[in-house]
Amino acid sequence: MIASLMMYARPELQDAHGRLWSALHEALSARGIDAPAALSQSAPPFEVWESPDLILSQTCGMPYRTRLHDRVRLVGTPDYALEDCPAGYYRSAIVVRADDPRETLGAYVDARLAYNAPHSQSGFAALYNHAAPSGIWFQTRVESGGHLSSAQMVAQGQADIASLDGQTWRLIQRYEGWAAKLRVLEYTAPTPGLPLITAMTQDAELVFAAVAEAFDALSPTDSVALDLHGLIRIPHADYLAVPNPPESALS
């Protein structure tokens, strides 16, 4: 059995995530679900998501709709109560250096984009879908491997612009002093947030009930630290309705 909650993992949140998993483990076990004793936070994401032994993990919207939706069961979506987003939804903050005088996205058309991965909804697809209707895309790009690295590259002048998951951007502002070197140029439109998934062999309704119970069991301190405001049901079809960038976006 394997489980992971790696998407918003940070050293500062390790203990809170540990207590969350303890609550989840208890709630899953009470329903007869054989959950692992510990989270596999450092395991490769697709190795976790595609495992037939998956009990619970959180994935990104783009991998879910392009690769996973017919191979896993959708459990539910945590609500992080992000500003100007419906419950369970999120958006991307398009960040630039605070001292960069350019004020519009069009002014950055020749800029260097740092993006975490080409299969990222918030770091790549959301930005493409936001910019493309205006005829804007970035021909100079660097794949950073993670939102934190993308933000750091912009702050350090190694890139000019990046699109960051709204919850990740919130955490960067909370914990990274260098976040003051960045500002939000624009926000993308909200899309369904990062869903929780389980293996096809699991009962998604039982897992949903366990997760909802565990969220409710968290202390107020841990709920605030993890920004958890409950578990939302977003239809499978709503995830699949989000458009994917064309292959040409990477050429």
C-alpha positions in Angstrom: 0.0 0.0 0.0 1.2 3.5 -0.7 0.0 7.1 0.0 1.4 10.5 -0.5 0.5 14.2 0.1 3.5 15.7 -1.6 1.9 18.5 -3.6 2.0 21.2 -0.8 4.7 19.6 1.3 7.2 21.9 2.9 9.7 21.4 5.8 7.6 23.9 7.9 4.5 21.7 7.4 6.1 18.3 7.9 4.7 17.9 11.4 1.2 19.1 10.4 1.2 16.7 7.5 2.3 13.9 9.8 -0.6 14.6 12.2 -3.0 14.8 9.2 -1.8 11.4 8.0 -2.3 10.0 11.5 -5.9 11.1 11.4 -6.3 9.8 7.9 -4.8 6.5 8.8 -7.1 6.1 11.7 -10.2 7.0 9.6 -9.2 4.7 6.7 -8.4 1.8 9.1 -11.7 2.2 10.8 -13.4 1.6 7.4 -11.3 -1.5 6.8 -8.9 0.2 4.3 -5.3 -1.1 4.7 -3.4 2.2 4.7 0.4 2.4 5.0 1.9 3.6 8.3 3.7 6.5 6.7 3.5 8.8 3.7 5.8 8.3 0.7 6.5 12.0 0.3 9.7 11.6 -1.7 8.5 8.9 -4.1 8.2 9.9 -7.8 4.7 11.3 -8.4 3.6 9.1 -11.2 5.0 6.0 -9.4 2.5 6.8 -6.6 -0.4 7.9 -8.8 -0.3 4.9 -11.1 0.4 2.3 -8.4 -2.3 -0.4 -8.1 -1.6 -0.2 -4.4 -2.5 3.5 -4.1 -4.7 4.3 -1.1 -4.6 8.1 -1.3 -2.7 10.9 -3.0 -3.2 14.3 -4.4 -2.5 14.9 -8.1 -2.6 17.9 -10.4 -5.6 18.6 -12.7 -3.7 18.3 -16.0 -2.2 14.8 -15.2 -5.6 13.8 -14.0 -7.3 14.6 -17.2 -4.6 13.6 -19.6 -3.2 10.4 -18.1 -5.0 9.3 -14.9 -8.7 9.9 -15.0 -9.6 6.5 -16.4 -7.0 4.7 -14.3 -7.8 6.0 -10.8 -10.9 6.9 -8.8 -11.6 10.5 -8.0 -12.1 11.0 -4.2 -12.7 14.7 -3.7 -10.9 18.0 -3.7 -9.6 19.9 -0.6 -10.8 23.4 -0.3 -8.0 25.9 0.5 -10.4 28.9 0.5 -8.3 30.8 -2.0 -9.3 34.4 -2.7 -11.7 34.9 -5.6 -12.1 31.2 -6.2 -15.1 28.9 -5.7 -14.8 26.3 -3.0 -12.3 23.6 -4.1 -11.0 25.7 -7.0 -7.7 27.5 -7.4 -6.0 29.8 -9.9 -2.4 30.7 -10.8 -0.5 33.8 -9.8 1.5 35.1 -12.7 4.6 36.5 -10.9 7.3 38.8 -12.0 10.1 40.8 -10.2 8.7 43.6 -8.1 11.2 46.0 -9.7 10.4 45.0 -13.3 8.7 48.1 -14.8 6.6 46.1 -17.4 2.9 46.3 -16.4 1.1 44.1 -18.9 1.4 40.4 -19.9 2.0 41.5 -23.5 5.1 43.4 -22.5 6.6 40.1 -21.4 6.1 38.3 -24.7 9.9 38.2 -25.3 10.6 37.4 -21.6 12.1 34.1 -20.2 9.4 31.9 -18.7 10.2 29.5 -15.9 7.7 26.7 -15.6 7.7 23.7 -13.3 6.7 21.0 -15.7 4.9 20.7 -19.1 2.1 18.5 -17.5 1.3 21.1 -14.8 -2.1 22.7 -14.8 -1.1 25.8 -12.7 2.4 26.2 -14.0 1.9 25.6 -17.7 -1.6 24.9 -18.9 -3.3 27.7 -17.0 -0.8 30.3 -18.2 -1.1 29.1 -21.8 -4.9 29.2 -21.7 -4.7 32.7 -20.1 -2.3 34.1 -22.6 -3.0 32.4 -25.9 -6.4 34.2 -26.7 -4.4 37.4 -26.8 -1.8 35.9 -29.2 0.8 35.8 -26.4 3.1 32.9 -25.7 6.7 32.6 -24.6 9.3 31.2 -27.0 12.1 31.4 -24.4 11.4 29.0 -21.6 13.1 27.0 -18.9 11.7 23.9 -17.1 12.5 24.4 -13.4 11.2 21.2 -11.9 9.0 22.9 -9.3 7.0 26.0 -8.4 9.4 27.0 -5.7 12.3 26.8 -8.1 10.4 28.8 -10.8 9.7 31.6 -8.2 13.3 31.6 -7.1 14.5 31.8 -10.7 12.4 34.9 -11.2 13.4 36.5 -7.9 17.1 35.9 -8.8 16.9 37.2 -12.3 17.4 33.8 -14.0 13.9 34.1 -15.5 11.4 36.9 -15.9 8.0 35.4 -15.3 6.4 32.3 -13.9 2.9 30.9 -13.2 2.4 29.6 -9.7 -0.3 27.5 -8.1 -2.3 29.9 -5.9 -1.8 27.8 -2.7 1.9 27.4 -3.4 2.2 31.1 -3.9 0.5 31.6 -0.6 3.0 29.4 1.1 5.9 31.0 -0.6 4.7 34.4 0.7 4.3 32.9 4.2 7.7 31.2 4.5 10.2 32.7 2.0 11.7 36.1 2.7 12.7 36.6 -0.9 9.0 36.5 -1.9 9.1 40.3 -1.4 11.1 40.5 -4.6 8.1 39.3 -6.5 4.7 40.8 -7.4 1.6 39.4 -9.1 1.2 40.7 -12.6 -2.1 38.9 -13.3 -4.2 35.9 -12.1 -5.5 33.2 -14.3 -9.1 32.0 -14.3 -10.0 29.6 -11.5 -10.1 25.9 -12.4 -10.9 22.8 -10.2 -8.2 22.3 -7.6 -5.8 19.5 -7.0 -7.9 16.3 -6.6 -7.4 13.5 -4.2 -7.3 10.1 -5.9 -7.2 6.4 -5.0 -6.7 3.2 -6.9 -9.4 1.7 -9.1 -9.6 -1.2 -6.6 -10.7 1.1 -3.7 -14.1 2.4 -2.8 -13.9 6.1 -3.4 -16.9 6.8 -1.3 -15.4 5.1 1.7 -12.1 7.0 1.2 -14.1 10.3 0.8 -15.8 9.7 4.2 -12.4 8.9 5.8 -10.8 12.1 4.4 -13.7 14.3 5.5 -13.6 12.8 9.0 -9.8 13.3 9.2 -10.1 16.9 8.1 -12.7 17.5 10.7 -10.5 15.9 13.4 -7.6 18.2 12.8 -6.7 20.8 15.4 -7.5 24.4 14.6 -3.7 25.0 14.5 -3.1 22.3 11.9 -6.1 23.3 9.8 -4.8 26.9 9.7 -1.3 25.7 8.9 -2.4 23.5 6.1 -5.2 26.0 5.0 -7.7 23.2 4.9 -11.4 24.2 4.8 -13.1 20.9 4.1 -13.5 18.4 1.3 -15.4 19.3 -1.9 -17.0 17.1 -4.6 -16.2 18.4 -8.0 -17.5 16.4 -10.9 -15.1 14.3 -13.0 -16.4 16.1 -16.1 -15.4 19.5 -14.7 -11.8 18.4 -14.6 -11.9 17.0 -18.1 -13.5 20.2 -19.5 -10.4 22.2 -18.8 -8.5 22.6 -22.2 -5.0 21.3 -22.7 -2.3 23.3 -24.4 -1.4 22.1 -27.9 1.8 20.2 -28.4 3.1 23.3 -30.3 3.2 25.2 -27.0 6.4 23.3 -26.2 8.0 23.8 -29.6 
